[in-house]
Amino acid sequence: MYRTFTDIDDKILNRAQAEGSTMQSVGDRYIAAYFRDIRRLNILDADEYPRVTEHIPAIHQLIQALEDKGYAYAVDGDVYYNVRQFAEYGKLSGRQLEQMQAGAGGRVDPNDPEFKKQYPFDFALWKAAKPGEPAWESPWGAGRPGWHIECSAMIQARLGDAIDIHGGGGDLVFPHHENEIAQSEVLTGQPLARYWLHNGMVTVNGEKMSKSLGNFTTIRDLLDGNWSDYPQPLDSMAIRLFVLQAHYRKPLDFTKDAIIAAENGWQTLKEGLTLDWQRLNLSSQMPIPGELDAESVNRFQTAMDDDLNTAAGLAVLFELGKALKREFNLRCYQGSSELTDRQLQQYSQTLTHLAQVLGLDAQPASIAELEIDVGWVESLLQQRQQARQKKRYAESDRIRNELQAMGITLIDQPDGQSRWHRS
């Protein structure tokens, strides 16, 4: 699995200019923050994290191939994709160019001397450099890539012509993913992705979450107790449960009541996961370790096979958790039982297993342990070593900066190897 980082972007550039820093500095800082947050939520690492800045030559090659086939044209250092050349443009979003053109009033002004496009919905593949902006040399002059070509180039360079699953937010269907398809499929002749997964957007009390509305909240605010509506640290698993309770394609409404409900729900599951069965005198007729309750597993699997219906999958976990808590109370306080010892153990092992599938951990590592994953550090060191051997020093420096942002100091040794320690 790959998660890509866009480290060339108008917003990143604007932030760097406002801070008097660089795009790389801004990108490194936010990437480091991303890793800290996802580890606190028990999100597994991807296999690789490609960056746009590592793929400039691949972007050049892709743009050149589109130009050679007549799907792109250059104007004064800019390069645009000609959407009218791609007959299937709009097939992912269900939009038609004729309808979009009819509703595009005021969007562009062809009489503007700065307007270079042949058609209003043509999009930039390469942007000519402006004074003071970072730029890379290219066959069309100094500049930087457009947003859409970045992802197509990284996919092709790392994964090939087609991939199994392409994910992203629902707001990316058009134009971003539509443009990725247009760029990639005219060159490969095959679908860019076999499956597209688009998650619904987060709203706050029914409104769009945005800084302009003053309702913007970060994961770190929730984890550190800095959310004004609920000024106490939330369990990271409660946040994870909150997200899993809704189908990924549906909008997710973020409210105080919903967060409190998720916190309570997690406590119910956590109790089922951490019951002290050693207090009970269980018989020796136990199932072998890992033996699960087949009915619960089948119901969970059916739910997950139904377009990742995590809400239905969670229902199975809650049933198991409540059954275990009820059995524990019966045995401890009433001296009776509803489950055999074998069923009890199966339920307990099944709940633990299914919770792990959903990344719900009743005993997460400490924040300090989560922030520095030794395996991840060693993987980055290996990538850096390979970059240095191939004399890709910019990439080597980028990895060093990324580790430094995570609080890790590298010491390069005479034999070419590197040691690391916490800063």
C-alpha positions in Angstrom: 0.0 0.0 0.0 1.2 3.5 -0.9 0.2 6.8 0.6 1.5 9.7 -1.4 2.6 13.1 -0.1 2.0 16.2 -2.2 5.0 18.4 -1.2 4.6 20.8 -4.2 1.4 22.7 -3.9 0.0 26.3 -4.1 -1.1 26.2 -0.4 2.3 24.9 0.7 4.0 27.6 -1.3 1.7 30.3 0.2 2.4 29.1 3.7 6.2 29.0 3.1 6.1 32.6 1.7 4.0 33.8 4.7 6.5 32.1 7.1 9.6 33.2 5.2 10.6 29.5 5.0 10.6 26.9 2.2 8.1 24.4 0.7 10.4 21.6 1.9 10.4 22.9 5.5 6.6 23.3 5.5 6.1 19.9 4.0 8.5 18.2 6.4 6.8 19.7 9.4 3.3 18.7 8.4 4.4 15.2 7.3 6.0 14.7 10.7 2.8 15.9 12.4 0.8 13.5 10.2 2.9 10.5 11.4 2.5 11.5 15.1 -1.3 11.7 14.7 -1.8 8.5 12.8 0.2 6.4 15.2 -1.8 7.7 18.1 -4.9 6.4 16.2 -3.2 3.0 15.7 -3.2 3.5 11.9 -0.7 1.1 10.3 2.1 2.4 8.2 2.0 2.1 4.4 4.7 0.2 2.6 6.0 3.4 1.1 5.3 7.1 1.2 6.3 8.6 -2.2 6.7 12.3 -2.5 6.1 14.5 -5.6 9.6 16.0 -5.3 11.1 12.5 -5.8 9.3 12.1 -9.2 10.0 15.2 -11.2 11.7 13.2 -14.1 8.7 10.8 -14.2 6.4 13.8 -14.4 8.4 15.2 -17.3 8.2 11.9 -19.1 4.4 11.6 -18.6 3.8 15.1 -19.9 6.1 14.6 -22.9 4.2 11.4 -23.7 0.9 13.2 -23.6 2.2 16.0 -25.8 3.6 13.5 -28.3 0.2 11.9 -28.6 -1.6 15.2 -29.1 -3.3 15.3 -25.6 -1.3 18.2 -24.3 -0.2 21.6 -25.6 2.4 24.1 -24.4 1.8 27.9 -24.2 4.5 30.2 -22.9 6.1 27.7 -20.5 2.7 26.3 -19.3 1.5 22.9 -20.5 -2.2 22.0 -20.5 -4.2 18.8 -21.0 -6.7 19.0 -23.9 -9.8 17.4 -22.3 -11.7 17.4 -25.6 -9.3 14.8 -27.0 -10.3 12.3 -24.4 -13.7 11.0 -25.4 -14.4 9.4 -22.0 -13.7 12.5 -20.0 -16.3 12.7 -17.2 -16.9 8.9 -16.9 -16.0 8.7 -13.2 -18.1 11.7 -12.1 -20.9 11.2 -14.6 -20.4 14.7 -15.9 -20.4 15.7 -19.6 -18.3 18.5 -21.1 -21.3 20.0 -22.8 -23.2 20.3 -19.5 -20.1 21.7 -17.7 -19.5 24.2 -20.4 -23.1 25.4 -20.3 -22.8 26.1 -16.6 -19.4 27.6 -16.6 -20.5 31.2 -16.9 -18.0 33.6 -15.2 -15.5 30.8 -14.5 -13.1 31.9 -17.2 -12.7 34.9 -19.5 -11.3 34.0 -23.0 -10.7 37.7 -23.6 -8.3 38.0 -20.7 -4.8 38.3 -22.2 -3.5 36.0 -19.4 -5.9 33.3 -20.5 -4.0 30.6 -22.4 -6.2 27.6 -22.5 -7.8 26.4 -25.7 -10.9 25.2 -23.7 -12.2 26.3 -20.3 -11.8 22.9 -18.7 -8.3 22.1 -19.9 -6.1 21.7 -16.9 -2.4 22.5 -16.1 0.2 19.7 -16.4 3.1 22.1 -15.9 3.2 25.7 -14.6 5.8 28.2 -15.7 7.9 29.6 -12.9 6.9 32.9 -11.3 9.5 35.2 -9.7 10.5 34.0 -6.3 8.9 30.6 -6.6 10.8 27.3 -6.4 11.1 25.8 -9.8 12.5 22.8 -11.6 14.0 22.8 -15.1 12.0 21.0 -17.8 11.7 20.8 -21.6 9.1 23.6 -21.4 11.2 25.9 -19.2 11.6 26.3 -15.4 8.4 25.6 -13.5 6.6 23.1 -11.3 4.0 20.3 -12.0 0.3 20.7 -11.8 -1.5 18.9 -9.1 -3.2 16.2 -11.2 -0.1 15.0 -13.1 1.7 14.4 -9.8 -0.5 11.5 -8.8 -0.6 9.9 -12.2 3.2 10.0 -12.4 3.7 8.5 -8.9 1.3 5.7 -9.6 3.0 4.8 -12.9 6.5 5.1 -11.5 5.8 3.0 -8.4 3.0 0.7 -9.2 2.7 0.4 -13.0 0.0 1.2 -15.5 -3.0 0.0 -13.3 -3.7 -0.4 -9.6 -6.3 -2.4 -7.7 -7.8 0.3 -5.4 -7.6 4.1 -5.6 -8.9 5.9 -2.6 -9.6 9.5 -1.6 -12.2 12.0 -0.4 -15.5 12.4 -2.2 -14.4 16.0 -3.1 -11.7 14.5 -5.3 -13.9 12.7 -7.7 -14.0 15.8 -9.9 -11.8 17.2 -11.1 -8.8 15.4 -9.5 -9.5 11.8 -10.0 -11.3 12.5 -13.3 -8.1 14.2 -14.5 -5.9 11.4 -13.3 -7.9 9.0 -15.4 -7.7 11.2 -18.5 -3.9 11.5 -18.1 -3.2 7.9 -17.4 -5.6 5.9 -19.5 -4.8 7.6 -22.9 -1.3 6.3 -22.5 -1.8 2.9 -21.0 -5.0 1.8 -22.7 -6.4 0.3 -19.5 -8.3 1.4 -16.5 -6.2 3.4 -14.0 -7.9 1.6 -11.1 -10.2 -1.4 -10.8 -12.0 0.0 -7.8 -12.5 3.6 -6.6 -13.2 4.2 -2.9 -14.4 7.7 -2.0 -15.0 8.6 1.6 -17.7 11.0 2.7 -16.8 14.4 4.1 -16.8 15.5 7.7 -19.4 18.0 8.8 -19.8 19.8 12.1 -23.4 20.0 13.4 -24.5 19.7 9.8 -22.2 22.4 8.4 -19.0 22.0 6.4 -15.9 21.9 8.6 -13.7 25.0 7.7 -11.5 27.5 9.4 -13.6 30.3 7.9 -16.6 29.1 9.9 -14.6 28.8 13.1 -15.6 25.1 13.6 -12.3 23.5 12.6 -10.9 20.9 15.0 -7.8 18.7 14.6 -7.2 15.2 15.8 -4.5 16.4 18.1 -6.9 18.9 19.7 -9.2 16.0 20.6 -6.5 13.7 21.8 -4.9 16.5 24.0 -8.1 17.8 25.4 -8.0 21.2 23.5 -11.5 21.0 21.9 -13.6 23.7 23.6 -16.8 21.6 23.4 -15.2 18.7 25.3 -12.2 20.0 27.2 -10.7 16.7 28.2 -8.5 14.2 26.4 -10.4 11.7 24.2 -9.3 8.1 24.0 -7.7 7.7 20.6 -9.8 4.5 20.1 -13.0 6.5 20.8 -12.1 8.7 17.8 -11.4 5.6 15.7 -14.7 4.1 16.7 -16.5 7.3 15.9 -15.2 7.1 12.3 -16.0 3.4 12.0 -19.6 3.8 13.1 -20.5 5.4 9.8 -20.2 3.9 6.4 -17.1 5.4 4.7 -19.0 6.8 1.7 -21.5 8.6 3.9 -21.0 12.1 5.4 -19.7 12.0 9.0 -21.3 14.6 11.3 -19.0 15.7 14.1 -20.9 16.7 17.2 -20.3 16.7 20.9 -23.1 14.2 21.4 -21.6 11.9 18.7 -18.2 12.1 20.3 -19.5 11.3 23.8 -21.5 8.4 22.3 -18.3 7.1 20.7 -16.4 7.5 24.0 -19.1 5.5 25.8 -19.2 2.9 23.1 -15.5 2.4 23.3 -15.7 1.9 27.1 -18.2 -0.9 26.5 -15.9 -2.6 24.0 -12.9 -2.0 26.2 -14.6 -3.7 29.2 -15.3 -6.7 27.0 -11.7 -6.8 25.8 -10.1 -6.5 29.3 -12.3 -8.6 31.6 -10.2 -10.4 34.2 -11.1 -14.0 33.5 -8.5 -15.3 35.9 -10.9 -14.4 38.7 -13.1 -17.2 37.5 -12.6 -20.9 38.0 -12.8 -22.0 34.3 -12.8 -25.7 33.3 -10.0 -27.3 31.5 -12.1 -27.9 28.4 -10.8 -24.8 26.6 -10.6 -24.3 22.9 -7.2 -24.2 21.3 -5.7 -20.7 21.2 -7.1 -18.7 18.4 -10.3 -20.8 18.0 -13.0 -18.3 17.1 -16.8 -18.3 17.1 -17.6 -19.2 13.5 -21.0 -17.5 13.5 -19.7 -14.1 14.7 -16.8 -14.3 12.3 -19.1 -15.1 9.3 -21.4 -12.2 10.2 -18.5 -9.8 10.5 -17.0 -11.0 7.3 -20.3 -10.6 5.4 -20.6 -7.0 6.7 -17.0 -6.1 5.6 -17.5 -7.8 2.2 -20.5 -5.5 1.7 -18.5 -2.4 0.6 -16.6 -2.3 4.0 -19.7 -1.9 6.1 -17.8 -1.2 9.3 -21.0 -0.1 11.1 -22.5 -3.6 10.7 -19.2 -5.1 11.6 -19.0 -3.2 14.8 -22.5 -4.4 15.7 -21.0 -7.9 15.9 -18.3 -6.7 18.3 -20.8 -4.9 20.6 -22.9 -8.1 20.8 -19.8 -10.1 21.8 -18.7 -7.5 24.3 -22.0 -7.2 26.0 -22.4 -11.0 26.1 -19.0 -11.3 27.8 -19.7 -8.6 30.3 -23.0 -10.2 31.1 -21.4 -13.6 31.6 -18.7 -12.2 33.7 -21.2 -10.5 36.0 -23.3 -13.7 36.2 -20.4 -15.8 37.2 -18.8 -13.3 39.6 -21.9 -12.1 41.4 -24.7 -14.6 40.9 -22.8 -17.9 40.6 -24.6 -18.8 37.4 -23.8 -18.7 33.7 -25.4 -18.6 30.2 -22.3 -19.7 28.3 -20.2 -22.8 28.5 -16.5 -22.3 29.3 -15.7 -23.1 25.7 -18.2 -20.5 24.3 -16.9 -17.9 26.8 -13.3 -18.4 25.5 -14.4 -18.4 21.9 -16.3 -15.2 22.4 -13.4 -13.6 24.1 -10.8 -14.6 21.5 -13.2 -13.6 18.7 -13.8 -10.1 20.1 -10.0 -9.6 20.5 -9.4 -10.8 16.9 -12.1 -8.7 15.3 -11.2 -5.6 17.3 -7.6 -6.0 16.0 -9.0 -6.2 12.4 -10.6 -2.8 12.9 -7.5 -1.4 14.7 -9.2 -1.1 18.1 -6.6 -1.7 20.8 -7.5 -1.8 24.5 -3.9 -1.4 25.5 -2.2 0.9 23.1 1.4 1.8 23.4 2.4 5.1 25.1 2.6 8.2 23.0 6.4 8.2 23.2 6.4 4.6 21.8 4.0 5.5 19.1 5.9 8.6 17.9 9.0 6.6 17.2 8.4 3.4 15.4 11.8 1.6 15.2 10.8 -0.4 12.1 9.7 2.7 10.3 13.0 4.5 11.2 15.1 1.6 10.0 13.1 1.5 6.8 13.7 5.2 6.2 17.4 4.7 7.0 17.6 2.0 4.3 15.9 4.3 1.8 18.4 7.0 2.7 21.3 4.6 2.3 20.2 3.6 -1.2 19.7 7.3 -2.1 23.2 8.1 -1.0 24.7 5.2 -2.9 23.0 6.4 -6.1 24.1 10.0 -5.3 20.5 11.2 -4.9 21.6 13.7 -2.2 18.4 15.8 -2.3 16.4 12.7 -1.4 19.0 11.8 1.3 18.7 15.2 2.8 14.9 15.1 2.7 14.8 11.8 4.7 17.3 13.2 7.2 15.0 16.3 7.7 11.9 14.1 8.0 13.6 12.1 10.8 14.8 15.2 12.5 11.3 16.6 12.5 10.2 13.4 14.3 12.8 14.0 17.0 15.5 11.6 15.6 19.1 12.6 15.1 21.3 10.7 12.6 25.0 10.1 12.9 26.7 9.2 9.6 29.7 6.9 10.2 32.9 6.4 8.2 31.8 3.0 6.9 28.8 4.6 5.2 26.2 3.4 7.7 24.2 5.6 10.0 23.2 5.4 13.7 20.3 7.2 15.2 19.0 8.3 18.6 16.3 10.5 20.0 17.1 14.1 19.9 
